[in-house]
Amino acid sequence: MRRVNMLEFVSLDGVIQAPGGPEEDNTKPPLWKSVVPAVLFIVVAISLLLASSTFAQQASQTSKFIRENSPVIALTHVQLIDGTGAAAQAEQTIVVDHGKIAAVGSAASTNVPAGAKVIDARGKTVIPGLVGMHEHL
C-alpha cells in the first residue's frame, strides 16, 4: 500500500494528484470574487447612509440661524459695501432669488419681484462674501 502525503489527493482511478492539478474542479469561482463585491457594496451603502444622516443633521443645525426662509428676499434701503474698495453705497436694494443674488441697485430704480419677502434694512450695512470665511478645520 502506498502512503499518501497530506497535500496529495487520490482520485477514484488511483492516480495521485497535487492540489490544483489538472483534474481539480475549477468551475466554481474563487471565494474572493463573490465576497469582495458584497463587502464593498455593504461598505458603500453604510457610507452613504452615514453621509445622508450627517447632512440632515447639519441642515437642521443651520436652520436655527436662518431667520427668513422665503425663496425670494429683497433687502431695501440698505448701505452696501461691495468689497472692491469703492465707497459704501447708500439706499441700495439687493434681491436674493433662491439663495443667489439676482439684482443689486439703487432703491429707487431696482424692481422688487412680486411675492418677494421685503425687508426694510434702513440703518443696516451689507458686506457680501464674509459668511463662512471663519472656519476651524
Residue pairs with C-beta under 8 A, 6 or more apart in sequence:
2 16
4 10
4 16
7 18
7 19
8 16
8 17
8 18
8 19
9 16
9 17
9 18
9 19
9 21
10 16
10 17
11 17
11 23
15 23
17 23
17 24
68 117
68 119
70 116
70 117
71 97
71 98
72 95
72 96
72 97
72 98
72 102
72 113
72 115
72 116
72 117
73 95
73 96
73 116
73 117
73 118
73 119
74 93
74 94
74 95
74 96
74 112
74 113
74 116
74 117
74 118
74 119
75 93
75 94
75 96
75 119
75 121
75 124
75 126
76 93
76 107
76 112
76 118
76 119
76 120
76 121
77 91
77 92
77 93
77 107
77 120
77 121
77 122
78 92
78 93
78 94
78 121
78 122
78 124
78 125
78 126
79 88
79 89
79 90
79 91
79 92
79 124
79 125
79 126
80 88
80 89
80 92
80 94
80 104
80 125
80 126
81 88
81 89
81 125
81 126
81 127
82 89
82 128
83 127
83 128
83 129
88 125
89 106
91 106
91 107
91 108
92 104
92 105
92 106
92 107
92 110
92 126
93 103
93 104
93 105
93 106
93 107
93 110
93 112
94 101
94 103
94 104
94 126
95 101
95 102
95 103
95 104
95 110
95 112
95 113
95 116
96 102
97 113
101 128
103 110
103 111
104 110
112 118
